[in-house]
Every structure is written in C-alpha cells, then in structure tokens.
Amino acid sequence: MGTGMVGRAWAARLAELGHEVRIGTRDPESTRARGETGEAALFGFAEAAEDVDLVVNALDGEAVLPVLRGLATALGGMVVVDISNPLDFSGGFPPRLFVQGGDSLGEQLQRALPETSVVKTLNTLNATLQVHPERNPGTVFVAGNDPEAKATVVELLTEVGHDDILDLGDLTAARGLEQWLPLWLGIMGALGTAEFQIRVLRPRT
Amino acid sequence: MGTGMVGRAWAARLAELGHEVRIGTRDPESTRARGETGEAALFGFAEAAEDVDLVVNALDGEAVLPVLRGLATALGGMVVVDISNPLDFSGGFPPRLFVQGGDSLGEQLQRALPETSVVKTLNTLNATLQVHPERNPGTVFVAGNDPEAKATVVELLTEVGHDDILDLGDLTAARGLEQWLPLWLGIMGALGTAEFQIRVLRPRT
C-alpha cells in the first residue's frame, strides 16, 4: 500500500525475490501516468488487498488511517507490516510527529483493524536500506501483539537480508520506534545522507 | 548538579581524571546521610556553582528548571553540559516525556539561562557508559548553539574516552536526543540490560 519511496522499494525487491506483488494506490491511472512505478501491477487499494498473504503499509503517515480503516473487513486475518511514520510536514522541515506520548500510529492502526495483526518494523531506516540491508547492515526492530505474525515478518526480513532483528515486544514499542524519527532526521542532517544505519551494541560479557 | 546515578558516575570519573569536583545537591547533610556519594565534596546548588569551569546538569528531569533557573546569574558565561531527560514517572513505568513536539528540556533550559551555553549530550546512554565508554564503545552526540562550548564539551568527552562524537548542530537537535528515550527504554527491556549502546553506521563509500 503506497507508491512513495518505501512502497516502490518494497514492490521492486519482493518481485526480485520471486513474490507476486500488487501495489495499492488511490488512483492507478494517475500513478501510472507519473511513471515512477515501472511495470509493477497497480491496483486500487481494495483490489490490491484481495487474497494476498501479507500487506505492507507504506502509506504516508497521514493517509494510513483514512485509507486502511476502509479496508478493515478485507484485511481481516492478515498480517499488516507497518512501516509508516506519523510525520506532519505542514509546518515545513523538519516534520513533527502527529502522534506522540502514550500512543503511536502503529497502535492506532491496530485499533482501527482489530481483526488484523499489525507488526511495526523498518520505520527506523531509509527505504533503500530496508530492502537492501547489505548496503549498510545494522539492527532492525519488530513490535506487535501477535507472536505468529511477528515470526512471519521476521522470516520476510531475513529473506530480504536482515540479520540483526530485535524483538521489542508488543505494539506499545511502536511509540519508541516512531519517536526515533526526530533523532534520525538530526543524524541525517549531520551526515548529509539518509543511508546510515544504527547497530545496537550488546554489552560485552 | 544532582546525586543520582548520572551525577555520582560523573563526580567519581572526573575526580579519577584529576579534576576538582563539587557535587551540588538540595540538602548536603541528608544526601551525605544516605551514604551513596562516598567521599565526594557535597555542596548546596548555589555553592557548587561558584567559580567552576563547567557545570554538569545531571538532575532529575523534573528538577532541572526549578533548580537551575534560580542559578541563572551564578551560571552566567558558563558551559552547562545537559545530560537530563524530561522523564515523567507519575504514570509508572515506562515514563512519559513531559516535553515533546517542537521543544525540548535542553532548549527550555537554554531559555531559562540565556547567559550560559547549554550543550546537550550523553542523555542517550546509561550512566556507566557515559563515563566508561570503553565498556561498550558506540556513538555519542552533541547539540548546542555555541560552537566554542561544544568544542569544550567534545574535549571533555574525548578525555573520558569517547571516540565517536557526532555534532548534530544547534540545540533544536535536543528534541531528537530526548525523544530517543522511549526507544532506549524498549531496547533495554528487550535486552534486559541498560549497558547497551548504539553505533551510527555511516554509508560505505
């Protein structure tokens, strides 16, 4: 779901790995006309969600709830990989978070889709590194309420090439994952690149 | 300033490195009676701030402004190393941040002490690793509006043993540094230890 940098990166990488991919977008015709999605199979959001094994939410933060709430029934029983960030660019750069404190966009999405299993992951790094971790291998995180769904996502992350995946527990950990973004933006500014990663260094024993 | 884990760790380490150290606390007698500060020189906040080269703010987040605002004149012209985090434990664990969005406790402190140079640093890692980075070497950050003050702090960090110090620019970067705390708490919970660090991995060229 979504045809921004994250959605396009995932569609290309999953296809490369041999998966059948449908990209969900609001208006497939106008998306196709922009020429950014190559030969990927574009569908409206509802069609894209039909009979799939797994949904990747790569929508702009502000579109997540408006779009996916309407698909609550269609997404019932599915795993939703939530890569989104609650970024509000209305005040310019840097963006602010429009969900903070004792909540997260990931949890709001889970409440809006009670019959799905939302797993928050990969919102902490740039789209290229999400799907090509070999370019700068670091630590990625998963958080979600359903252990089976998390295992499915860990399998997908491993298939893509991630080899340091830290399970932060239930979906309340999405708060920390989303509130990391301001520091991510600060580091990006200091380094002049988005293709940095972080590695969690465990204590020496 | 402060006799919690961070203040005690810094007092001990700076003394070990040959610096003369005064610990500022609300009530030196009762602090001494608790027996946690060893043989360190305990002073009231105002006395501790007299004629020093540098002030380390290791107060509990909620005490920072009430205590330091009263020392605005005494601290004029000084560098204040701000290690504090705006943690609110009133709702239990995990704590929430009592400053968020387009502000930070570091910036609030700078506004309260307009004649000092506040440098935010080291709030992103555990007290032991702040002063003994060789136990788990990673990346630390500095942010502040005064380049000279930042250079002074970088010198201090280097003396303590930090060798990967990333300058995030002006004090607005304190927002990201403070909002990192929820993820830090999540990682601590997942690993079962506070003695982890992170390293920022620059892109391979």
Interface residues (C-beta under 8 A of the other chain):
Chain A: G91 R96 L97 Q100 G101 G102 R135 N136 P137 G138 T139 F141 A143 L166 D167 L168 G169 A173 R175 G176 L177 Q179 W180 L181 P182 L183 W184 L185 G186 I187 G189 A190 L191 T193 E195 F196 Q197 I198 R199 V200 L201 R202 P203 R204
Chain B: G91 R96 L97 Q100 G101 G102 R135 N136 P137 G138 T139 F141 A143 L166 D167 L168 G169 A173 R175 G176 L177 Q179 W180 L181 P182 L183 W184 L185 G186 I187 G189 A190 L191 T193 E195 F196 Q197 I198 R199 V200 L201 R202 P203 R204
